[in-house]
Amino acid sequence: MILASVDEARAMMLAQIEPLAAEKISCPDANGRLLREEVIAERDQPPFSVSAMDGWAVRQADIPGTLQVVGESAAGHGWSGTLGRGETVRISTGAFIPDGADWVVIQEEVVRKGDQVTIGATGESSFIRPRGGDFARGTSLLSAGTRLDPWRIALAASAGHAMVEVSIRPRVAIVATGDELAVAGSAPGEWQIHDSVGPGLAAWFGARGCDATLLEAVPDDHGAVSASVQRVDCDLLVMTGGASVGDHDLVKPALRDLGLEMIVDGVAVRPGKPTWFGRLGKGGWVLGLPGNPVSAMVCAELFAAPIIAALEGAAPIDLMRRARLGKALSANGPREHYMRATIRHDELGGLIAEAATDQDSSLLSVLSSAGGLIRRLPNASPAAAGDAVEILPLDRASS
């Protein structure tokens, strides 16, 4: 059987995906969501000229000099009169600049005695933020396809938007299979290990804005696999394990009985050769990942990430970056290899990638400390320290 390359497999998967629907939600709830409509400013910001400092609003022609205090303009409570010759108004940061005023003198440069203030020479800044200085009404502030974050949400709210239209969260169900799996925290049987791939993937999808559900692990039983899938209602079903060629690998046969249409059946990648993708007979997509947790997590980066982005309606993004090797690598074999690596910056800010010494796909401890994956093309020649390579950075919460 000829296996698809990583790029071919990903393209075959994405060719099947159509974006999910959109929904209108409040700005505070939209963090991390993909914007599906343009955000247009509904008013100028600021909506009127305001003071950038605490001080005194004056007519520049009147200073230096002694001026009569005629009022106060505070944030949220502007002074509505018109400033006349020889007059001044106390003003606070963010407050409306009264009509007639064209300058703000900071309070440190003013001496007040009763209802009069004396002002000497002032600097070059007027300390006035003009109306529309940030943006004007009708300005396009955020385009469809933008990933919202707290700063962009603040921008949308400042433009008068309480609600934004975003992609709905993809619903992802994760089912780990294998007689050997025991729930973490329970007492495993004599021949069992704790399930780590299920919790890891549930957290991985959750961190990417999905509505992720980790279902109970399923034993190596045809009927149990079928029953677990039939109960699932989701946009993407993720099955782990049971997809190689052994006597206990029953996932694909069980799903074929339920109408599975296979799109990708194995990928020429290390780790992760058993990765597969298809459409279920009842609708929805299924991504098969290896039962090995390291392989599954690596292939989630390679395949699940672009699938989720496509479901949200996001444009494809090349996440690969350029780096230099921190130490030499031997020649690669016939499969594209994604090597766990530490990533650091050199003195000029460039990226240095150093592959872990042991690339055994069972070592979660190595993946947990990796900052990225070095991409090695099939049959790549040996590479020396300092050679350029491609890396896929891992989105870690901390270094």
Phi and psi in degrees as a GROMACS rama.xvg file:
@    title "Ramachandran Plot"
@    xaxis  label "Phi"
@    yaxis  label "Psi"
@TYPE xy
-87.3851  121.344  ILE-2
-85.197  146.494  LEU-3
-72.7013  147.53  ALA-4
-72.7186  169.644  SER-5
-58.7835  -47.9244  VAL-6
-64.2212  -41.1128  ASP-7
-65.0753  -45.7077  GLU-8
-62.0602  -43.6892  ALA-9
-63.3957  -42.7825  ARG-10
-63.2981  -39.761  ALA-11
-64.9033  -39.0942  MET-12
-66.1678  -49.7866  MET-13
-68.3037  -26.1957  LEU-14
-63.9486  -19.361  ALA-15
-91.8871  -17.694  GLN-16
-87.8596  134.44  ILE-17
-117.176  143.765  GLU-18
-60.6436  146.4  PRO-19
-73.4621  172.566  LEU-20
-69.8607  169.668  ALA-21
-107.969  162.819  ALA-22
-143.41  155.275  GLU-23
-99.0451  122.243  LYS-24
-134.944  165.673  ILE-25
-69.4602  150.405  SER-26
-54.6865  -45.8443  CYS-27
-61.4778  -23.239  PRO-28
-90.9728  -0.233638  ASP-29
-96.7907  5.33536  ALA-30
-59.4367  129.827  ASN-31
85.3647  -10.3775  GLY-32
-81.4023  159.448  ARG-33
-93.4415  123.768  LEU-34
-70.3868  133.168  LEU-35
-110.25  -1.39442  ARG-36
-141.204  156.222  GLU-37
-69.3607  140.794  GLU-38
-101.381  117.296  VAL-39
-108.997  136.352  ILE-40
-65.3856  128.579  ALA-41
-90.2316  -9.26677  GLU-42
-157.604  166.377  ARG-43
-67.9943  150.829  ASP-44
-134.359  117.492  GLN-45
-69.745  156.956  PRO-46
-74.0803  -8.88148  PRO-47
-156.349  162.839  PHE-48
-66.6885  136.171  SER-49
-132.399  162.616  VAL-50
-81.7999  140.428  SER-51
-90.9884  -6.97716  ALA-52
-145.293  161.788  MET-53
-76.1767  134.247  ASP-54
173.167  -136.633  GLY-55
-134.923  128.724  TRP-56
-84.311  128.769  ALA-57
-140.149  173.266  VAL-58
-95.3858  127.465  ARG-59
-57.3393  -30.0586  GLN-60
-66.2047  -17.5332  ALA-61
-91.0431  -3.50694  ASP-62
-119.695  146.27  ILE-63
-71.3106  158.954  PRO-64
162.572  -178.965  GLY-65
-107.471  128.565  THR-66
-122.456  155.581  LEU-67
-92.515  129.258  GLN-68
-77.9991  123.165  VAL-69
-119.508  -0.498036  VAL-70
171.57  -173.463  GLY-71
-140.597  138.454  GLU-72
-118.501  113.288  SER-73
-112.261  160.357  ALA-74
-60.6943  122.911  ALA-75
87.2718  -7.41976  GLY-76
-144.569  79.7315  HIS-77
-75.5409  158.961  GLY-78
-90.324  123.369  TRP-79
-92.7422  -2.21039  SER-80
-79.9045  -175.343  GLY-81
-114.447  127.521  THR-82
-72.7478  125.694  LEU-83
-99.3396  179.306  GLY-84
-60.8886  132.767  ARG-85
75.3629  12.4584  GLY-86
-112.033  157.74  GLU-87
-146.148  157.841  THR-88
-128.75  131.627  VAL-89
-64.6002  135.18  ARG-90
-139.348  145.724  ILE-91
-112.547  163.661  SER-92
-58.3052  130.465  THR-93
85.874  -0.671396  GLY-94
-85.3016  155.37  ALA-95
-61.489  133.082  PHE-96
-79.211  117.525  ILE-97
-62.2739  152.946  PRO-98
-57.7857  137.853  ASP-99
95.6028  -23.9612  GLY-100
-84.985  142.75  ALA-101
-136.867  14.7395  ASP-102
-157.02  148.924  TRP-103
-123.768  126.37  VAL-104
-100.824  124.775  VAL-105
-66.3427  150.899  ILE-106
-62.7024  -25.5495  GLN-107
-68.1004  -16.3491  GLU-108
-101.939  13.9151  GLU-109
-125.66  140.086  VAL-110
-112.8  123.305  VAL-111
-109.276  137.018  ARG-112
-135.042  105.38  LYS-113
63.8849  -124.101  GLY-114
-96.8304  19.6107  ASP-115
-128.143  148.167  GLN-116
-128.383  142.996  VAL-117
-110.74  128.468  THR-118
-123.01  130.263  ILE-119
-92.5517  -154.892  GLY-120
-67.4184  143.239  ALA-121
-117.879  170.076  THR-122
-77.7526  -166.339  GLY-123
-85.7891  -18.4067  GLU-124
-88.4145  139.694  SER-125
-85.9557  -14.4174  SER-126
56.1466  35.9801  PHE-127
-117.288  127.369  ILE-128
-94.4365  115.899  ARG-129
-73.2426  154.782  PRO-130
-55.5611  131.879  ARG-131
73.0385  14.2384  GLY-132
-64.8404  -28.5138  GLY-133
-86.2475  -53.1978  ASP-134
-160.017  156.911  PHE-135
-102.466  155.814  ALA-136
-54.68  134.767  ARG-137
91.815  -6.0113  GLY-138
-71.4536  137.744  THR-139
-78.6248  115.512  SER-140
-97.2021  -39.8569  LEU-141
-137.992  133.802  LEU-142
-94.7857  155.39  SER-143
-58.257  140.278  ALA-144
97.412  -3.65735  GLY-145
-78.7276  135.561  THR-146
-83.6619  121.295  ARG-147
-78.1097  141.084  LEU-148
-136.29  175.615  ASP-149
-56.5076  -34.5561  PRO-150
-72.3633  -40.2836  TRP-151
-71.6702  -33.9917  ARG-152
-63.5699  -42.1173  ILE-153
-61.1399  -38.842  ALA-154
-63.1691  -46.0045  LEU-155
-61.9553  -41.9155  ALA-156
-66.0647  -38.0963  ALA-157
-65.8124  -23.1056  SER-158
-87.7754  2.25113  ALA-159
101.02  9.5307  GLY-160
-96.416  118.224  HIS-161
-87.5441  -25.8404  ALA-162
-126.83  150.936  MET-163
-136.171  151.417  VAL-164
-94.3503  122.041  GLU-165
-133.877  165.452  VAL-166
-68.2023  141.646  SER-167
-69.1374  156.23  ILE-168
-70.1743  126.615  ARG-169
-60.9239  134.231  PRO-170
-90.8247  119.192  ARG-171
-120.823  130.229  VAL-172
-113.588  133.309  ALA-173
-114.042  126.664  ILE-174
-126.541  115.552  VAL-175
-93.1886  138.802  ALA-176
-120.091  149.843  THR-177
142.369  131.792  GLY-178
-60.5828  -23.4082  ASP-179
-79.786  -6.19761  GLU-180
-91.0429  132.158  LEU-181
-125.39  143.715  ALA-182
-64.2527  132.923  VAL-183
-57.106  133.959  ALA-184
100.014  -19.1138  GLY-185
-92.2982  169.516  SER-186
-86.5764  110.259  ALA-187
-68.5948  151.735  PRO-188
-67.8383  176.539  GLY-189
-57.9993  -34.5769  GLU-190
-112.531  19.9138  TRP-191
-106.416  161.804  GLN-192
-126.525  161.12  ILE-193
-75.0426  138.661  HIS-194
-70.0929  116.79  ASP-195
-112.656  -25.5152  SER-196
-68.4964  -38.3869  VAL-197
-63.1246  -55.3699  GLY-198
-60.0589  -38.8968  PRO-199
-62.6504  -45.1253  GLY-200
-69.94  -37.9164  LEU-201
-60.508  -41.7819  ALA-202
-67.9006  -38.5674  ALA-203
-61.7197  -48.5747  TRP-204
-68.4289  -38.015  PHE-205
-62.1053  -38.4086  GLY-206
-67.8066  -18.4463  ALA-207
-100.526  21.5623  ARG-208
82.7926  11.2034  GLY-209
-86.3807  156.101  CYS-210
-87.8268  89.1623  ASP-211
-97.7105  132.861  ALA-212
-124.623  123.065  THR-213
-94.3209  114.356  LEU-214
-88.5561  167.899  LEU-215
-63.1034  137.304  GLU-216
-60.1534  147.553  ALA-217
-113.994  135.482  VAL-218
-72.5248  171.478  PRO-219
-77.0166  77.0306  ASP-220
-143.37  125.122  ASP-221
-53.9388  -48.2519  HIS-222
-66.5072  -38.0267  GLY-223
-66.5638  -39.9357  ALA-224
-63.1297  -46.8178  VAL-225
-60.3104  -43.9845  SER-226
-64.837  -39.0375  ALA-227
-65.5739  -39.2315  SER-228
-70.9474  -38.9417  VAL-229
-65.2671  -22.767  GLN-230
-86.3475  -8.42664  ARG-231
-89.949  135.652  VAL-232
-125.429  105.023  ASP-233
-156.392  171.428  CYS-234
-86.0392  -33.5422  ASP-235
-139.21  120.694  LEU-236
-96.8728  129.253  LEU-237
-113.626  116.658  VAL-238
-106.88  134.188  MET-239
-117.967  141.514  THR-240
81.4985  172.829  GLY-241
64.2449  28.9271  GLY-242
-128.597  15.5972  ALA-243
-91.9719  -134.082  SER-244
-129.347  17.901  VAL-245
-84.2066  173.27  GLY-246
-67.2422  -21.5081  ASP-247
-100.599  7.74936  HIS-248
-92.2206  91.8338  ASP-249
-112.733  2.60091  LEU-250
-65.1173  -54.3815  VAL-251
-64.1515  -42.891  LYS-252
-58.5878  -40.1032  PRO-253
-66.2577  -39.6145  ALA-254
-74.5052  -29.2824  LEU-255
-63.5199  -34.6793  ARG-256
-64.4339  -19.336  ASP-257
-101.368  13.4183  LEU-258
93.0826  20.5126  GLY-259
-59.5781  127.538  LEU-260
-104.365  112.994  GLU-261
-80.3083  130.682  MET-262
-105.292  -46.3175  ILE-263
-128.558  129.346  VAL-264
-127.429  75.8935  ASP-265
101.015  144.318  GLY-266
-132.901  140.244  VAL-267
-79.2996  71.5517  ALA-268
-139.912  149.644  VAL-269
-129.954  121.885  ARG-270
-82.9665  160.29  PRO-271
119.59  19.5875  GLY-272
-52.2447  -38.3559  LYS-273
-74.2929  2.13268  PRO-274
-56.7931  137.83  THR-275
-145.875  168.392  TRP-276
-153.179  140.898  PHE-277
-163.444  -178.453  GLY-278
-113.63  133.08  ARG-279
-79.5101  150.486  LEU-280
-60.3532  -31.3019  GLY-281
-87.0051  3.17431  LYS-282
99.8456  157.115  GLY-283
92.8931  162.931  GLY-284
-107.914  151.084  TRP-285
-129.861  129.965  VAL-286
-112.608  120.83  LEU-287
-96.5894  122.873  GLY-288
-116.675  155.382  LEU-289
-60.553  153.87  PRO-290
-72.8805  -23.8471  GLY-291
-64.2375  122.776  ASN-292
-63.0702  -37.0045  PRO-293
-64.83  -47.2505  VAL-294
-60.5804  -41.8009  SER-295
-64.1339  -42.8021  ALA-296
-69.6429  -37.8181  MET-297
-63.873  -44.508  VAL-298
-72.6604  -22.8101  CYS-299
-63.0333  -41.8694  ALA-300
-62.5203  -40.0563  GLU-301
-78.3914  -35.5  LEU-302
-122.214  -43.2197  PHE-303
-67.8019  -38.2574  ALA-304
-58.8428  -50.0005  ALA-305
-68.4334  -28.9801  PRO-306
-65.008  -46.4426  ILE-307
-62.12  -42.9349  ILE-308
-60.1123  -40.9413  ALA-309
-66.8937  -38.7073  ALA-310
-62.4367  -32.8029  LEU-311
-79.6258  -13.2205  GLU-312
90.1105  14.8195  GLY-313
-78.1816  146.073  ALA-314
-70.4888  145.745  ALA-315
-59.5648  138.656  PRO-316
-126.847  131.2  ILE-317
-82.8955  110.888  ASP-318
-90.4166  -2.48839  LEU-319
-68.8548  144.495  MET-320
-127.542  160.271  ARG-321
-93.661  141.788  ARG-322
-149.515  172.221  ALA-323
-113.742  146.965  ARG-324
-72.8165  137.638  LEU-325
-84.0242  -24.0508  GLY-326
-150.839  160.645  LYS-327
-65.8399  154.466  ALA-328
-125.293  144.765  LEU-329
-77.7985  173.128  SER-330
-62.0848  149.229  ALA-331
-93.8006  158.712  ASN-332
-84.0582  -161.346  GLY-333
-77.8404  -13.0757  PRO-334
-104.217  143.535  ARG-335
-59.178  133.01  GLU-336
-119.453  130.159  HIS-337
-110.215  106.303  TYR-338
-96.4536  129.068  MET-339
-65.3757  135.851  ARG-340
-147.991  152.679  ALA-341
-85.4538  144.442  THR-342
-122.773  132.056  ILE-343
-141.375  169.395  ARG-344
-102.137  143.265  HIS-345
-85.8792  -176.452  ASP-346
-66.3318  -17.6554  GLU-347
-101.061  3.9216  LEU-348
92.7591  -1.67413  GLY-349
-72.9522  163.894  GLY-350
-94.1023  135.83  LEU-351
-116.722  125.819  ILE-352
-114.823  130.867  ALA-353
-128.382  114.294  GLU-354
-66.4951  141.552  ALA-355
-62.1516  145.992  ALA-356
-62.7225  -41.9261  THR-357
-106.507  115.832  ASP-358
-102.891  18.6557  GLN-359
-56.697  129.65  ASP-360
-73.5661  0.0818427  SER-361
-90.4497  -6.54816  SER-362
-91.8075  91.2096  LEU-363
-66.4409  -29.1901  LEU-364
-62.5124  -33.3027  SER-365
-71.8002  -43.6679  VAL-366
-64.5581  -37.1298  LEU-367
-66.3168  -21.4509  SER-368
-104.378  -0.161855  SER-369
-79.3203  142.719  ALA-370
-99.8583  -7.15059  GLY-371
-176.656  177.94  GLY-372
-121.918  128.091  LEU-373
-85.0225  127.691  ILE-374
-90.052  123.158  ARG-375
-117.629  120.234  ARG-376
-71.6165  158.323  LEU-377
-55.4948  134.372  PRO-378
59.4602  28.5915  ASN-379
-64.9209  142.532  ALA-380
-71.037  164.724  SER-381
-55.6632  147.36  PRO-382
-122.828  139.213  ALA-383
-94.8321  159.128  ALA-384
-56.1779  133.34  ALA-385
96.544  -14.4624  GLY-386
-68.2253  150.697  ASP-387
-77.3413  139.014  ALA-388
-140.342  164.844  VAL-389
-95.6792  140.626  GLU-390
-130.572  151.82  ILE-391
-108.858  103.227  LEU-392
-63.9156  143.671  PRO-393
-96.0197  136.508  LEU-394
-80.4914  86.4897  ASP-395
-94.3156  145.408  ARG-396
-65.3092  -31.4023  ALA-397
-153.055  162.951  SER-398
